[in-house]
Amino acid sequence: MPYESNAFSLENKVSLVTGGGRGIGLGIAEVLAGAGSDLVLVARSESQLQSAAEMIKERYGREVETISADLSQVGGYGAIVEQTMDRFGRLDVLVNNAGSNIRKKFLEFEPEDFDAVLAIQLRGAYFMAQAAARQMAKAGSGKIINLASLTSKIAVPNISAYGAAKGGIFALTKSMAVELAPEGINVNAVAPGYVRTSMTEAAFSNSDTQDWMLSRIPMKRFGSPEDIGYAALFLACPASDYITGEVIFIDGGWMAA
């Protein structure tokens, strides 16, 4: 089959990015906008959403809808999809990026801590994907991209609930891919290594910790939100139409070492 010049284009597509107001989510949103996608950004902070939307409109000339929502709360996922459809009339890509973390020793974790982490990292991702997939199934196509993590496969001290949630995302991505393939929906995940953002700043606060992290990364640098964004673009665009159920680690070679 000859080279298709639009295989990496998202022109005339609409992408919904949760946690899209900052960090990795904003990096992904920027790359998708650069490839031609209009956007729906979902996050709790209205000010972050507005700042992100203004920047994307000015820089990439794309249409951006913002929705302030707490994805850790039960319900509301269908309303987000409905608002997307009301604004754009379609939903082609979901990026399940919203997340949170609590750093505590395993022996000090309380049930409410555990619930708070999994409510958004796993349950929120599950039901946001379900709401999006119901709409995508009607259209007969769609791309769902979950955010897994290096900790989906390795252990890191003091973030046991986060690791449990990201391990769940790894398994959920596989299950969703099998069930949704007959509906024309591809489901994959990207698994970032160490990317410096406001949520991960605690891991970078100690120089000895930074040195240890870099010692495990063959490429000897930390990742950027854009590094994750370009992998997400590949999974969102037509070039990956025959890929589903995969988890791509974007870690500078950590998992290979």
N, C-alpha and C positions, 0 to 999 in steps of 0.2 A: 504494500500500500504506500503511495507517495506521501511525502511530508505534508502535513496539514499546518498551514501558517497560523490557524486559530486554535491549535491544540492546547496552547497555554494561555488562552484569552478567556476572560470572564465578562466580555461585553454582553450587555442585555441580561445579566444575571443579578440576582439579589442574594446577599449573604448576611446572615444573622450571626453576630459575634457576642457571646456573653462575656462579661468581664472586659468589655471592649474599651473602657475609659482610660486605661493605663497599662503599663508593663507589657507582658507578652501579648495580651489581647489587643492592645492598641497597635503593637508591631504587626500582628497578623492582619488587622483591619487595614492598615496602611498598604501592605503588600497587595491585598485583594482589591483595594480601590485602585491601586496603580495598574492592575491587570484589567480594569474596566468595570468592576462590580459596584453597584449601589449597595448601601449598607444599612443594617439595623444594628445599633449598638445598645446593649443592655448592661446596666450596672446599677449599683445602689446610689452612687454619688452623682447627683444632677449636675454639679459644677464640673466634674471631670468629664462627663458625657458631653456637655456643651463645648468645653474646650477642645475635646477630641473631634467633635463634629465640625467645628469651625475650621480647624486645621486641615482636616481631610477635604472639605469643600474647597478651601482656598488652594491647597496644594495639588489636588487630583481632579477637581471639578466634578465630583460624584455627588449624587443625592444621598443624604444621610438622615435616617429617622433615629431618634433616641428614645429609649424607654427606661425609666427609673423603676427598678424592681429588685426585691430581695429574693434571690432564687433558693435561699435556704428555707423559705416558707412553703408549706404545702399549698398547691393550687396556684393559679395565675399563669401557668405555662401556656395553656390554650389561648388565653387573652393576648399574650405576647405574639403568638402566631397570627391571631385574628387582626391585631393592629398592623402587623407586617403586610398581610393580605389587603387590608383596607388602603394602605399607603401605596403599595407597589403591585398588588395583584398576583404575586408569585413569591415563592421561596425556594431557592435552588441549593443553598449551602447553609448548613448550621455548623458553627464552631463552638463546641462546648468547652469554654475556657474558664469560666468563673470558678474561683476557688478561694479557700482560706486555710489557715494553718494555726495550730497552737503548739508551741514548743515546750514540752514537759517530759520529765523522765517517766518511763512506763509505769513505775510503781506509784507515781504521784497523779496519774491521770484520773480524773473524775468522770462519771457517766455523762454529765452535761458537757464536758469538754469533747468527749468522743462524739456525742450527738451533734455538737456544733460543727465539727469538721466534716463528718460524713453527710450532714444535711445538705450542704452545698456541693461538696466534692463528688459525691456519689449519687445520693438521691436526687438532687437537683439536676445533675447531668442526665440521669435516667429518664426523668419525666419531661425535661425539656426536649430530649431526643424523641420521646414518644409523641409529644404534641407536634413536633416538626415532621416526624415520619408519617403521621396520619395525613398531613397536607401533601407531602411529597408523594405518597402512595396514590393520591387522587390524580396527580399529574403524571405518574408513571416514571418519575426520575427524581434524583436528588443525591446530594453528598453530605454525609455527616462526619465530622472530624472531632474526635474526642481528644482531650489533653490528658495523656498519661504522664509518666515521669520516669526518670532514672530509678526512683524508689518503687516503681512497679515491679522491679526485678532484684533490687539490692536493698540491704538494710542500712539505714542511717540512724544514729542514736537520737533520741529525744523527739522524734516525729512519728511515733508508731501508728497513730490514728491516720495521719496523712498517708503513710505507706500502705496501710490497710485499704484506704479509699482508692489510691492509685493502682493497687493490685486489683481491686474490683473493676476499675476502668479498663484495665488490660483484658480481663475476662469478659466484661460486658461488651467490649468492642467486637470480640470474636462472636459472641452469641447474637448480637444485633446483626452482624454482617450475614450470618447464615439465614436468619429469619427474614431479613428485609431484602435479600437479593432478588426473590421473585417479584418484588414490588418495584424493581428498577432502582433501588437505593444502595449506594456504596457506603460502607461504614469502615473507617480507618481511624488510627490515632497517631499523634506525634508525641514522643516522649522526650522532653527536654532534659538535658543535664543541668549543670549549674549556669544559670542566667541571672545576672544581677538586676533585680527589680525591688520595688518597695516591700513586696511580700517576702523576698528572700534575703533582705538586707542583714538580718541577724546572722546568717551563715557567713557573711563577708566581714563581720565586725572585728574579727580577730585575725591578725596577720599570720599566726601559726596555722589557723584553720584554712586560710587562703592558700598558704604554701602546701598544705596537705592535699587540698583539692587539685591544685595545679600539678602536683606530683602524680596524680592518677589520670591526668588527661594527656594523651600523647601529643595533641596539637598545641599544648601549653598555652591555652587561652580559654577564657570563659566565653559562653555563648552570648548572643545578642537577641533581642526580640525579633529582629529581622531574619536572623538565622532560622528561627522557628516559623516565621511568616512565609518564607520561600518554600519550605517543605509543605506547609499547609496549602499554599497555592497549587503545588503539584497535585495534591490529593483532591483539590476542589475543581480543577479544570479538566477538560476532556481528555488530556493526555493520560490520565489515570483511570479511564473508564473500565478497564479490566482488572483493577486492583480492588480487593475488598478483604476485610478481616486482618489487615496488617497493622503492626505497631512499629513505627520508624523511630529509632533512637537518634537524637540529635545531641550528641554529647562529646564531640571532639575526639572520639575513639575510646572513651572510658570502658564501654561494654566489650570492646575488642581486646583490651589489654589484659 
